[in-house]
Structures are given as structure tokens and as C-alpha cells.
């Protein structure tokens, strides 16, 4: 009977260790997600600024072409 309890106790300890590991992994992934979202937002801002510059440049070229 004691062996059964020892086996059960070992399984419970392994399960608890697995839960702790999964929680650490989850926190790490959450941190990576936050960093990635911040980088994405920054890249989108830069892209919007570049697109605006290209639009301005295209508008200036069209004005020059019409005037000429």
C-alpha cells in the first residue's frame, strides 16, 4: 500500500514541476509577445511615414509634369 502512495506522490511532484515549467514558459512567451507587438507598432509607424513621403514625392512629380 505504501508503494502505491509513493508512486502517486512522485507523479504529483512531476505534475507540479511540469506546471511550474509551463508557467515560466508562458510568462516568457508573453514577454516576447509584448516586445514583438511594440516592434510591430514601431514598424507600422515607419511604414506609414515612408508611404506618406512617397505620396508627397509622387504628387510633386505629377505637378512638375503638368506644369511642363
Short mmCIF file of the C-alpha atoms (twelve columns), coordinates in Angstrom:
data_MODEL
# 
_entry.id   MODEL 
# 
loop_
_atom_site.group_PDB 
_atom_site.id 
_atom_site.type_symbol 
_atom_site.label_atom_id 
_atom_site.label_alt_id 
_atom_site.label_comp_id 
_atom_site.label_asym_id 
_atom_site.label_seq_id 
_atom_site.Cartn_x 
_atom_site.Cartn_y 
_atom_site.Cartn_z 
_atom_site.pdbx_PDB_model_num 
ATOM 1  C CA . UNK A 1  0.000 0.000  0.000   1 
ATOM 2  C CA . UNK A 2  2.855 2.369  0.809   1 
ATOM 3  C CA . UNK A 3  4.340 1.793  -2.660  1 
ATOM 4  C CA . UNK A 4  1.118 2.996  -4.257  1 
ATOM 5  C CA . UNK A 5  1.247 6.210  -2.257  1 
ATOM 6  C CA . UNK A 6  4.910 6.690  -3.109  1 
ATOM 7  C CA . UNK A 7  4.154 6.249  -6.809  1 
ATOM 8  C CA . UNK A 8  1.237 8.660  -6.585  1 
ATOM 9  C CA . UNK A 9  3.347 11.185 -4.683  1 
ATOM 10 C CA . UNK A 10 6.065 11.004 -7.343  1 
ATOM 11 C CA . UNK A 11 3.517 11.543 -10.106 1 
ATOM 12 C CA . UNK A 12 2.072 14.536 -8.270  1 
ATOM 13 C CA . UNK A 13 5.559 16.035 -7.839  1 
ATOM 14 C CA . UNK A 14 6.304 15.559 -11.548 1 
ATOM 15 C CA . UNK A 15 2.994 17.154 -12.464 1 
ATOM 16 C CA . UNK A 16 3.708 20.127 -10.176 1 
ATOM 17 C CA . UNK A 17 7.151 20.562 -11.717 1 
ATOM 18 C CA . UNK A 18 5.627 20.464 -15.183 1 
ATOM 19 C CA . UNK A 19 3.060 23.100 -14.221 1 
ATOM 20 C CA . UNK A 20 5.825 25.369 -12.885 1 
ATOM 21 C CA . UNK A 21 7.840 24.927 -16.085 1 
ATOM 22 C CA . UNK A 22 4.822 25.646 -18.253 1 
ATOM 23 C CA . UNK A 23 4.060 28.801 -16.259 1 
ATOM 24 C CA . UNK A 24 7.646 30.033 -16.735 1 
ATOM 25 C CA . UNK A 25 7.464 29.249 -20.443 1 
ATOM 26 C CA . UNK A 26 4.122 31.024 -20.713 1 
ATOM 27 C CA . UNK A 27 5.482 34.130 -18.995 1 
ATOM 28 C CA . UNK A 28 8.483 34.134 -21.314 1 
ATOM 29 C CA . UNK A 29 6.228 33.852 -24.348 1 
ATOM 30 C CA . UNK A 30 4.006 36.661 -23.048 1 
ATOM 31 C CA . UNK A 31 7.080 38.871 -22.673 1 
ATOM 32 C CA . UNK A 32 8.186 38.018 -26.215 1 
ATOM 33 C CA . UNK A 33 4.690 38.810 -27.493 1 
ATOM 34 C CA . UNK A 34 4.737 42.237 -25.830 1 
ATOM 35 C CA . UNK A 35 8.136 43.002 -27.340 1 
ATOM 36 C CA . UNK A 36 7.009 41.843 -30.772 1 
ATOM 37 C CA . UNK A 37 3.845 43.942 -30.623 1 
ATOM 38 C CA . UNK A 38 5.901 47.010 -29.709 1 
ATOM 39 C CA . UNK A 39 8.282 46.373 -32.608 1 
ATOM 40 C CA . UNK A 40 5.339 45.863 -34.960 1 
ATOM 41 C CA . UNK A 41 3.759 49.144 -33.908 1 
ATOM 42 C CA . UNK A 42 7.059 50.950 -34.477 1 
ATOM 43 C CA . UNK A 43 7.499 49.351 -37.902 1 
ATOM 44 C CA . UNK A 44 3.936 50.292 -38.887 1 
ATOM 45 C CA . UNK A 45 4.585 53.918 -37.915 1 
ATOM 46 C CA . UNK A 46 7.759 53.984 -40.004 1 
ATOM 47 C CA . UNK A 47 5.937 52.400 -42.935 1 
ATOM 48 C CA . UNK A 48 3.139 54.956 -42.740 1 
ATOM 49 C CA . UNK A 49 5.691 57.777 -42.677 1 
ATOM 50 C CA . UNK A 50 7.510 56.352 -45.710 1 
ATOM 51 C CA . UNK A 51 4.254 55.885 -47.591 1 
ATOM 52 C CA . UNK A 52 3.333 59.485 -46.836 1 
ATOM 53 C CA . UNK A 53 6.718 60.660 -48.119 1 
ATOM 54 C CA . UNK A 54 6.284 58.628 -51.293 1 
ATOM 55 C CA . UNK A 55 2.838 60.081 -51.785 1 
ATOM 56 C CA . UNK A 56 4.211 63.593 -51.381 1 
ATOM 57 C CA . UNK A 57 7.038 62.834 -53.810 1 
ATOM 58 C CA . UNK A 58 4.610 61.391 -56.358 1 
ATOM 59 C CA . UNK A 59 2.385 64.450 -56.006 1 
ATOM 60 C CA . UNK A 60 5.331 66.761 -56.614 1 
ATOM 61 C CA . UNK A 61 6.344 64.784 -59.704 1 
ATOM 62 C CA . UNK A 62 2.840 64.991 -61.090 1 
ATOM 63 C CA . UNK A 63 2.762 68.755 -60.557 1 
ATOM 64 C CA . UNK A 64 6.068 69.158 -62.367 1 
ATOM 65 C CA . UNK A 65 4.835 67.018 -65.256 1 
ATOM 66 C CA . UNK A 66 1.592 69.042 -65.565 1 
ATOM 67 C CA . UNK A 67 3.444 72.369 -65.457 1 
ATOM 68 C CA . UNK A 68 5.958 71.290 -68.051 1 
# 
